Amino acid sequence: VQLQASGGGLVQAGGSLRLSCQASGLTFSRHIAGWFRQAPGKEREFVAHIRWSSGTTYYSDLVKGRFTISRDNAKATVFLQMNDLQPDDTAVYYCASRSKYGTAVIYRRPHDYEDWGQGTLVTVSS
């Protein structure tokens, strides 16, 4: 699976951005798409994931209620709508794909995912 993320930029606190991740080589019935972020000097952290087949979503508590993950199967694209952005949201955002079979409901660790996009920088000014 190849992933191409876009949509990052500079925004003021309280503003919004929408990230996109174009995927190729997916098997929709199996794959899960996730968004992670990594701030300078910090570990990569889970943001949200969505199952391509059912659209079921899961969010980190840090972004729940502010961010929305969605997908367009026809375009093989996953989105991350980010509202009420705060300076702590500043990070490089990565999209990721998981295709391995698993029985867990939630996959929130970076090593749960096999393929990664190149990252897109989101900077939130105060």
mmCIF file of the C-alpha atoms, coordinates in Angstrom:
data_MODEL
# 
_entry.id   MODEL 
# 
loop_
_atom_site.group_PDB 
_atom_site.id 
_atom_site.type_symbol 
_atom_site.label_atom_id 
_atom_site.label_alt_id 
_atom_site.label_comp_id 
_atom_site.label_asym_id 
_atom_site.label_entity_id 
_atom_site.label_seq_id 
_atom_site.pdbx_PDB_ins_code 
_atom_site.Cartn_x 
_atom_site.Cartn_y 
_atom_site.Cartn_z 
_atom_site.occupancy 
_atom_site.B_iso_or_equiv 
_atom_site.pdbx_formal_charge 
_atom_site.auth_seq_id 
_atom_site.auth_comp_id 
_atom_site.auth_asym_id 
_atom_site.auth_atom_id 
_atom_site.pdbx_PDB_model_num 
ATOM 1   C CA . VAL A 1 1   ? 0.000   0.000  0.000  1.00 0.00 ? 1   VAL A CA 1 
ATOM 2   C CA . GLN A 1 2   ? 1.247   3.457  -0.895 1.00 0.00 ? 2   GLN A CA 1 
ATOM 3   C CA . LEU A 1 3   ? 0.039   6.503  0.983  1.00 0.00 ? 3   LEU A CA 1 
ATOM 4   C CA . GLN A 1 4   ? 0.278   10.193 0.117  1.00 0.00 ? 4   GLN A CA 1 
ATOM 5   C CA . ALA A 1 5   ? -0.686  12.697 2.811  1.00 0.00 ? 5   ALA A CA 1 
ATOM 6   C CA . SER A 1 6   ? -1.456  16.354 2.229  1.00 0.00 ? 6   SER A CA 1 
ATOM 7   C CA . GLY A 1 7   ? -3.285  19.318 3.701  1.00 0.00 ? 7   GLY A CA 1 
ATOM 8   C CA . GLY A 1 8   ? -0.995  20.488 6.466  1.00 0.00 ? 8   GLY A CA 1 
ATOM 9   C CA . GLY A 1 9   ? -0.175  24.109 7.065  1.00 0.00 ? 9   GLY A CA 1 
ATOM 10  C CA . LEU A 1 10  ? -0.091  27.001 9.494  1.00 0.00 ? 10  LEU A CA 1 
ATOM 11  C CA . VAL A 1 11  ? -3.272  27.945 11.338 1.00 0.00 ? 11  VAL A CA 1 
ATOM 12  C CA . GLN A 1 12  ? -4.142  30.073 14.327 1.00 0.00 ? 12  GLN A CA 1 
ATOM 13  C CA . ALA A 1 13  ? -5.468  28.568 17.531 1.00 0.00 ? 13  ALA A CA 1 
ATOM 14  C CA . GLY A 1 14  ? -9.148  27.803 17.176 1.00 0.00 ? 14  GLY A CA 1 
ATOM 15  C CA . GLY A 1 15  ? -8.844  27.295 13.436 1.00 0.00 ? 15  GLY A CA 1 
ATOM 16  C CA . SER A 1 16  ? -9.423  24.244 11.271 1.00 0.00 ? 16  SER A CA 1 
ATOM 17  C CA . LEU A 1 17  ? -7.569  22.137 8.732  1.00 0.00 ? 17  LEU A CA 1 
ATOM 18  C CA . ARG A 1 18  ? -8.470  19.046 6.742  1.00 0.00 ? 18  ARG A CA 1 
ATOM 19  C CA . LEU A 1 19  ? -5.812  16.472 5.996  1.00 0.00 ? 19  LEU A CA 1 
ATOM 20  C CA . SER A 1 20  ? -6.118  13.995 3.158  1.00 0.00 ? 20  SER A CA 1 
ATOM 21  C CA . CYS A 1 21  ? -4.383  10.695 2.540  1.00 0.00 ? 21  CYS A CA 1 
ATOM 22  C CA . GLN A 1 22  ? -4.585  9.126  -0.896 1.00 0.00 ? 22  GLN A CA 1 
ATOM 23  C CA . ALA A 1 23  ? -4.061  5.359  -0.843 1.00 0.00 ? 23  ALA A CA 1 
ATOM 24  C CA . SER A 1 24  ? -3.321  2.780  -3.506 1.00 0.00 ? 24  SER A CA 1 
ATOM 25  C CA . GLY A 1 25  ? -3.131  -0.982 -3.322 1.00 0.00 ? 25  GLY A CA 1 
ATOM 26  C CA . LEU A 1 26  ? -5.838  -1.370 -0.677 1.00 0.00 ? 26  LEU A CA 1 
ATOM 27  C CA . THR A 1 27  ? -7.984  -4.366 0.086  1.00 0.00 ? 27  THR A CA 1 
ATOM 28  C CA . PHE A 1 28  ? -10.966 -2.537 1.492  1.00 0.00 ? 28  PHE A CA 1 
ATOM 29  C CA . SER A 1 29  ? -12.414 -5.505 3.303  1.00 0.00 ? 29  SER A CA 1 
ATOM 30  C CA . ARG A 1 30  ? -9.300  -5.856 5.457  1.00 0.00 ? 30  ARG A CA 1 
ATOM 31  C CA . HIS A 1 31  ? -7.624  -2.499 5.725  1.00 0.00 ? 31  HIS A CA 1 
ATOM 32  C CA . ILE A 1 32  ? -7.686  0.019  8.531  1.00 0.00 ? 32  ILE A CA 1 
ATOM 33  C CA . ALA A 1 33  ? -6.481  3.579  7.977  1.00 0.00 ? 33  ALA A CA 1 
ATOM 34  C CA . GLY A 1 34  ? -4.990  5.493  10.839 1.00 0.00 ? 34  GLY A CA 1 
ATOM 35  C CA . TRP A 1 35  ? -3.670  8.954  11.587 1.00 0.00 ? 35  TRP A CA 1 
ATOM 36  C CA . PHE A 1 36  ? -0.751  9.493  13.936 1.00 0.00 ? 36  PHE A CA 1 
ATOM 37  C CA . ARG A 1 37  ? 1.226   12.584 14.858 1.00 0.00 ? 37  ARG A CA 1 
ATOM 38  C CA . GLN A 1 38  ? 4.687   13.310 16.111 1.00 0.00 ? 38  GLN A CA 1 
ATOM 39  C CA . ALA A 1 39  ? 5.715   16.543 17.774 1.00 0.00 ? 39  ALA A CA 1 
ATOM 40  C CA . PRO A 1 40  ? 9.390   17.549 18.040 1.00 0.00 ? 40  PRO A CA 1 
ATOM 41  C CA . GLY A 1 41  ? 11.140  15.525 20.705 1.00 0.00 ? 41  GLY A CA 1 
ATOM 42  C CA . LYS A 1 42  ? 8.127   13.309 21.340 1.00 0.00 ? 42  LYS A CA 1 
ATOM 43  C CA . GLU A 1 43  ? 7.096   9.827  20.359 1.00 0.00 ? 43  GLU A CA 1 
ATOM 44  C CA . ARG A 1 44  ? 4.631   9.193  17.578 1.00 0.00 ? 44  ARG A CA 1 
ATOM 45  C CA . GLU A 1 45  ? 1.137   9.095  19.023 1.00 0.00 ? 45  GLU A CA 1 
ATOM 46  C CA . PHE A 1 46  ? -2.174  7.737  17.829 1.00 0.00 ? 46  PHE A CA 1 
ATOM 47  C CA . VAL A 1 47  ? -4.852  10.170 16.678 1.00 0.00 ? 47  VAL A CA 1 
ATOM 48  C CA . ALA A 1 48  ? -7.663  8.162  15.070 1.00 0.00 ? 48  ALA A CA 1 
ATOM 49  C CA . HIS A 1 49  ? -8.423  5.170  12.859 1.00 0.00 ? 49  HIS A CA 1 
ATOM 50  C CA . ILE A 1 50  ? -11.204 4.049  10.560 1.00 0.00 ? 50  ILE A CA 1 
ATOM 51  C CA . ARG A 1 51  ? -12.090 0.717  9.021  1.00 0.00 ? 51  ARG A CA 1 
ATOM 52  C CA . TRP A 1 52  ? -12.414 1.015  5.274  1.00 0.00 ? 52  TRP A CA 1 
ATOM 53  C CA . SER A 1 53  ? -15.177 -1.580 5.024  1.00 0.00 ? 53  SER A CA 1 
ATOM 54  C CA . SER A 1 54  ? -17.527 -0.467 7.797  1.00 0.00 ? 54  SER A CA 1 
ATOM 55  C CA . GLY A 1 55  ? -16.468 3.117  8.475  1.00 0.00 ? 55  GLY A CA 1 
ATOM 56  C CA . THR A 1 56  ? -16.139 2.354  12.187 1.00 0.00 ? 56  THR A CA 1 
ATOM 57  C CA . THR A 1 57  ? -13.971 4.951  13.879 1.00 0.00 ? 57  THR A CA 1 
ATOM 58  C CA . TYR A 1 58  ? -11.923 5.300  17.043 1.00 0.00 ? 58  TYR A CA 1 
ATOM 59  C CA . TYR A 1 59  ? -10.268 8.400  18.480 1.00 0.00 ? 59  TYR A CA 1 
ATOM 60  C CA . SER A 1 60  ? -7.624  9.346  20.970 1.00 0.00 ? 60  SER A CA 1 
ATOM 61  C CA . ASP A 1 61  ? -9.076  11.102 23.992 1.00 0.00 ? 61  ASP A CA 1 
ATOM 62  C CA . LEU A 1 62  ? -6.856  14.079 23.135 1.00 0.00 ? 62  LEU A CA 1 
ATOM 63  C CA . VAL A 1 63  ? -8.775  14.792 19.917 1.00 0.00 ? 63  VAL A CA 1 
ATOM 64  C CA . LYS A 1 64  ? -12.219 13.310 20.522 1.00 0.00 ? 64  LYS A CA 1 
ATOM 65  C CA . GLY A 1 65  ? -14.896 15.859 19.795 1.00 0.00 ? 65  GLY A CA 1 
ATOM 66  C CA . ARG A 1 66  ? -12.542 18.086 17.782 1.00 0.00 ? 66  ARG A CA 1 
ATOM 67  C CA . PHE A 1 67  ? -11.234 15.798 15.034 1.00 0.00 ? 67  PHE A CA 1 
ATOM 68  C CA . THR A 1 68  ? -13.227 13.649 12.632 1.00 0.00 ? 68  THR A CA 1 
ATOM 69  C CA . ILE A 1 69  ? -11.823 10.831 10.510 1.00 0.00 ? 69  ILE A CA 1 
ATOM 70  C CA . SER A 1 70  ? -13.703 9.784  7.405  1.00 0.00 ? 70  SER A CA 1 
ATOM 71  C CA . ARG A 1 71  ? -13.084 7.986  4.143  1.00 0.00 ? 71  ARG A CA 1 
ATOM 72  C CA . ASP A 1 72  ? -14.153 8.029  0.530  1.00 0.00 ? 72  ASP A CA 1 
ATOM 73  C CA . ASN A 1 73  ? -13.878 4.481  -0.747 1.00 0.00 ? 73  ASN A CA 1 
ATOM 74  C CA . ALA A 1 74  ? -14.423 5.481  -4.365 1.00 0.00 ? 74  ALA A CA 1 
ATOM 75  C CA . LYS A 1 75  ? -11.383 7.758  -4.189 1.00 0.00 ? 75  LYS A CA 1 
ATOM 76  C CA . ALA A 1 76  ? -9.426  5.537  -1.777 1.00 0.00 ? 76  ALA A CA 1 
ATOM 77  C CA . THR A 1 77  ? -8.875  8.596  0.364  1.00 0.00 ? 77  THR A CA 1 
ATOM 78  C CA . VAL A 1 78  ? -9.062  9.056  4.113  1.00 0.00 ? 78  VAL A CA 1 
ATOM 79  C CA . PHE A 1 79  ? -9.572  12.464 5.680  1.00 0.00 ? 79  PHE A CA 1 
ATOM 80  C CA . LEU A 1 80  ? -8.890  14.030 9.045  1.00 0.00 ? 80  LEU A CA 1 
ATOM 81  C CA . GLN A 1 81  ? -11.001 17.097 9.732  1.00 0.00 ? 81  GLN A CA 1 
ATOM 82  C CA . MET A 1 82  ? -9.394  19.020 12.576 1.00 0.00 ? 82  MET A CA 1 
ATOM 83  C CA . ASN A 1 83  ? -11.373 21.722 14.323 1.00 0.00 ? 83  ASN A CA 1 
ATOM 84  C CA . ASP A 1 84  ? -10.571 23.978 17.270 1.00 0.00 ? 84  ASP A CA 1 
ATOM 85  C CA . LEU A 1 85  ? -6.868  23.395 16.755 1.00 0.00 ? 85  LEU A CA 1 
ATOM 86  C CA . GLN A 1 86  ? -4.573  24.266 19.636 1.00 0.00 ? 86  GLN A CA 1 
ATOM 87  C CA . PRO A 1 87  ? -0.799  24.802 19.841 1.00 0.00 ? 87  PRO A CA 1 
ATOM 88  C CA . ASP A 1 88  ? -0.426  21.335 21.412 1.00 0.00 ? 88  ASP A CA 1 
ATOM 89  C CA . ASP A 1 89  ? -1.746  19.890 18.138 1.00 0.00 ? 89  ASP A CA 1 
ATOM 90  C CA . THR A 1 90  ? 1.387   21.105 16.358 1.00 0.00 ? 90  THR A CA 1 
ATOM 91  C CA . ALA A 1 91  ? 3.097   18.055 14.872 1.00 0.00 ? 91  ALA A CA 1 
ATOM 92  C CA . VAL A 1 92  ? 3.878   16.150 11.724 1.00 0.00 ? 92  VAL A CA 1 
ATOM 93  C CA . TYR A 1 93  ? 0.790   14.117 10.921 1.00 0.00 ? 93  TYR A CA 1 
ATOM 94  C CA . TYR A 1 94  ? 1.165   10.696 9.315  1.00 0.00 ? 94  TYR A CA 1 
ATOM 95  C CA . CYS A 1 95  ? -1.395  8.449  7.725  1.00 0.00 ? 95  CYS A CA 1 
ATOM 96  C CA . ALA A 1 96  ? -0.895  4.721  8.057  1.00 0.00 ? 96  ALA A CA 1 
ATOM 97  C CA . SER A 1 97  ? -2.452  1.511  6.803  1.00 0.00 ? 97  SER A CA 1 
ATOM 98  C CA . ARG A 1 98  ? -2.981  -1.840 8.443  1.00 0.00 ? 98  ARG A CA 1 
ATOM 99  C CA . SER A 1 99  ? -3.856  -4.977 6.483  1.00 0.00 ? 99  SER A CA 1 
ATOM 100 C CA . LYS A 1 100 ? -2.953  -7.781 8.872  1.00 0.00 ? 100 LYS A CA 1 
ATOM 101 C CA . TYR A 1 101 ? -5.790  -9.878 10.178 1.00 0.00 ? 101 TYR A CA 1 
ATOM 102 C CA . GLY A 1 102 ? -6.585  -9.182 13.809 1.00 0.00 ? 102 GLY A CA 1 
ATOM 103 C CA . THR A 1 103 ? -9.394  -9.491 16.314 1.00 0.00 ? 103 THR A CA 1 
ATOM 104 C CA . ALA A 1 104 ? -8.751  -6.318 18.282 1.00 0.00 ? 104 ALA A CA 1 
ATOM 105 C CA . VAL A 1 105 ? -11.258 -3.505 18.112 1.00 0.00 ? 105 VAL A CA 1 
ATOM 106 C CA . ILE A 1 106 ? -8.622  -0.813 18.448 1.00 0.00 ? 106 ILE A CA 1 
ATOM 107 C CA . TYR A 1 107 ? -5.180  -0.528 16.883 1.00 0.00 ? 107 TYR A CA 1 
ATOM 108 C CA . ARG A 1 108 ? -3.382  2.431  18.406 1.00 0.00 ? 108 ARG A CA 1 
ATOM 109 C CA . ARG A 1 109 ? 0.285   1.490  18.350 1.00 0.00 ? 109 ARG A CA 1 
ATOM 110 C CA . PRO A 1 110 ? 2.539   2.521  15.455 1.00 0.00 ? 110 PRO A CA 1 
ATOM 111 C CA . HIS A 1 111 ? 3.740   -1.058 14.980 1.00 0.00 ? 111 HIS A CA 1 
ATOM 112 C CA . ASP A 1 112 ? 0.151   -2.162 14.406 1.00 0.00 ? 112 ASP A CA 1 
ATOM 113 C CA . TYR A 1 113 ? 0.462   -0.568 10.951 1.00 0.00 ? 113 TYR A CA 1 
ATOM 114 C CA . GLU A 1 114 ? 2.634   -1.757 8.063  1.00 0.00 ? 114 GLU A CA 1 
ATOM 115 C CA . ASP A 1 115 ? 2.571   1.155  5.639  1.00 0.00 ? 115 ASP A CA 1 
ATOM 116 C CA . TRP A 1 116 ? 3.086   4.863  6.215  1.00 0.00 ? 116 TRP A CA 1 
ATOM 117 C CA . GLY A 1 117 ? 2.740   8.079  4.281  1.00 0.00 ? 117 GLY A CA 1 
ATOM 118 C CA . GLN A 1 118 ? 5.427   10.745 4.251  1.00 0.00 ? 118 GLN A CA 1 
ATOM 119 C CA . GLY A 1 119 ? 3.826   13.063 6.816  1.00 0.00 ? 119 GLY A CA 1 
ATOM 120 C CA . THR A 1 120 ? 2.409   16.556 6.594  1.00 0.00 ? 120 THR A CA 1 
ATOM 121 C CA . LEU A 1 121 ? 3.274   19.358 9.005  1.00 0.00 ? 121 LEU A CA 1 
ATOM 122 C CA . VAL A 1 122 ? 0.563   21.084 11.012 1.00 0.00 ? 122 VAL A CA 1 
ATOM 123 C CA . THR A 1 123 ? 1.591   24.201 12.915 1.00 0.00 ? 123 THR A CA 1 
ATOM 124 C CA . VAL A 1 124 ? -0.847  25.941 15.253 1.00 0.00 ? 124 VAL A CA 1 
ATOM 125 C CA . SER A 1 125 ? 0.086   29.399 16.454 1.00 0.00 ? 125 SER A CA 1 
ATOM 126 C CA . SER A 1 126 ? -1.231  30.879 19.693 1.00 0.00 ? 126 SER A CA 1 
# 
